[in-house]
Amino acid sequence: MSRIAYAGRPRNASPRTRKSITLTVLMSVFVIYTLVPLVWLVINASKTQADLFTTFGLWFGDEFVLGQNIVETLTYRDGIFVRWLGNTLLYVVLGAGGATLLATVAGYGLAKFRFPGRRAVFAIVLGAIAIPGTALAVPTFLMFSQLGLTNTPWAIIIPSLISPFGLYLIWVYAVDSVPTELLEAARMDGAGEFRTFFTISLRLLAPGVVTVLLFTVVATWNNYFLPLIMLSDPAWYPLTVGLDQWNDQATGASADPIYNLVLTGSLLTIVPIVVAFLVLQRYWQSGLSAGSVKQ
């Protein structure tokens, strides 16, 4: 009877196999969708100005001039691109680094210390996450204008120090990754709170800290709207605003044919972020998952 039933059963693929094939197809489409713009950028950054408009976008031109384009990008207008790169690094180191430090200290404190108003702080942090940054850009500009800080690096660095999502992520991660029993044992041995934090807790929080650092670095590196309204001096522009200015220069009424420099500059801009993700990928993945599983 079992043989007859088995023989009459349709030999179709199992639901798990069909699901696997569907997911593979969807992921392949997603990978292609993600990589095509990058491939297009790399290919066109290696073309001359003439080849950009006379050759196929997804294939190389008659001349491969990537090195020449890089040199021209770095030296154009007395090396203003290098100045923008230095500004971006300044904003990232002070802004993103400071945001990571503040989020780590505050998130750890909220996770491991009990005090009145803790629930209210939790609600405020969640509410801050829900507010888009663009909605606060104009009020921030008006406030910094009254303080006389517009058109200065502090107009970018100070707002970048606040990362509600980073604080929440460290808060959730610290609840399970730093055992309370371990902290109590350190206190019984005579260790102070600062020593306990820097010698014990910070090591356990390392994956979460790296995760927050990556998020804040990417957010600060790609920040466009805030510098656009805060800065008017090109000497303080980050790469995002500077490349947009080059693009306007190439397409405006008095157009300057620097499309190749815009593309090459865009390629150079994404290289540090790609390298950072590749180097810190394992910390980033563990940081995302470790705090989500309750021990």
WOWO-V263760 format. One record per pair of residues at least 4 apart in sequence whose ideal C-beta (glycine too) atoms are under 6 Angstrom apart, sorted by the first residue. I is the first residue (numbers start at 1). J is the second residue. If there is no record, write none. Layout:
I	J
I	J
//
This chain:
13	17
13	18
31	35
35	39
40	57
41	267
43	60
44	263
45	263
45	264
45	267
46	64
46	66
47	51
47	52
47	61
48	63
48	65
49	257
49	260
51	55
51	61
51	62
52	259
55	61
65	69
69	260
69	264
70	264
72	76
73	81
73	261
73	264
73	265
74	81
74	82
75	79
76	261
81	265
84	237
84	239
84	242
87	236
87	238
88	238
88	239
91	95
91	156
91	220
92	96
92	217
92	220
92	221
93	97
94	98
94	157
95	157
95	160
95	220
96	216
96	217
96	220
98	161
99	103
99	160
99	161
99	163
99	216
100	212
100	213
100	216
102	106
103	107
103	163
103	166
103	167
103	170
103	212
104	170
104	209
106	167
107	167
107	170
107	171
107	174
108	174
109	113
110	171
111	171
111	174
111	175
125	164
125	167
125	168
128	164
129	164
129	165
131	135
134	225
136	140
137	225
137	226
140	159
141	229
144	149
144	150
144	155
145	150
149	154
149	155
150	155
150	230
151	231
151	232
151	233
153	157
154	158
155	230
156	227
160	220
163	216
166	212
166	216
169	212
170	174
170	208
172	291
173	177
173	208
173	291
174	178
176	294
176	295
177	204
178	201
178	204
183	196
186	191
186	196
186	200
191	195
191	196
195	199
196	200
197	201
198	202
201	205
205	209
207	283
207	286
207	287
207	290
208	287
210	280
210	283
210	287
211	284
211	287
213	217
214	280
214	284
217	221
221	273
224	240
226	230
227	231
227	238
227	241
228	241
231	236
231	237
237	241
237	242
239	243
239	269
243	265
246	262
247	262
248	252
249	256
250	255
250	258
250	259
261	265
270	274
277	281
280	284
283	287
286	290
//
